[in-house]
Amino acid sequence: MFKAELSDPSILKTSFDAISSIVDEVQIQTDSEGLRLDALDRSHITFIHLELKASLFDEYVCDEPEKINIDTEELMKVLKRSKSDNRVLMSLDEGNFIITFEGEAKRRFKIRLIDIEYEAPSPPDLDYPTEFEVPFSLLKDSIQDIDIFSDKISLIVDSERFKASAEGEFGEANIEYIHGEKITIDAKSVFSLEKIREMLKADKFSDMAIIKLGNDMPLTLVLRMVSEDGELSFLLAPRIENEE
């Protein structure tokens, strides 16, 4: 038996808004400790990890581990129908994922589970020279600034500043943020702006973002709840470009 109840649907909605824009289908794994998923997009550019602990939920019951194979677009269509003051109830019933919103009315949705051959992917074990925090809102603003001129973004960190920059045919944009962390090694990588934009749809998960960066290394972006009851992280491969 699996049953989970949340008083606020925004965590599920913001998580799967990002996830559904990156992958078509996922396997949500549940056990007594909570639910989690690991997924890799078809082009093998973005890896996603979501973990929601049992302690996040108002009520959580999972007698035995379950695997919920689901189409992320169909799930997101349902989650978009939630209202901010709704309670969300999730359960399984004969090959269906049941989501119920309780508010002014009780609305029940049944999403058919899908058959997928799924081996949960594992992220590469990377040793990063840098790790620092930036406000999530700063990242979102930076993406919109860079988007004026380019479809790729350079992320740079040195001992004092985190920088986002881009140069295009018609101009350039540069954003600098004093991070206040102890960083002894400079790092720079270039990434697809569109791929980072997909990740940043999860804007209600956390006010702060943890960034791990290295020279021409993947970007790791970690969003962690203040309560530490949930974590959403992304690993994005860099754009390797020939120097002209």
Protein Blocks (a to p, Z undefined) as FASTA:
>chain_A
ZZdddfbfklmmmmmmmmmmmpmbdcddddfkbccdddddfkomaccdddddfklpmbdc
dfbacdddddfklmmmmmmmpcfkbccddddeehiacdddddfbccdddddddddddddd
dddddddfbdcdddfklmmmmmmmmmmmocbdcddddfkbccdddddfkbccdddddehp
acfbdcdddddfklmmmmmmmmmlbmbdcddddehiacddddddfklpaccddddddddd
ddZZ
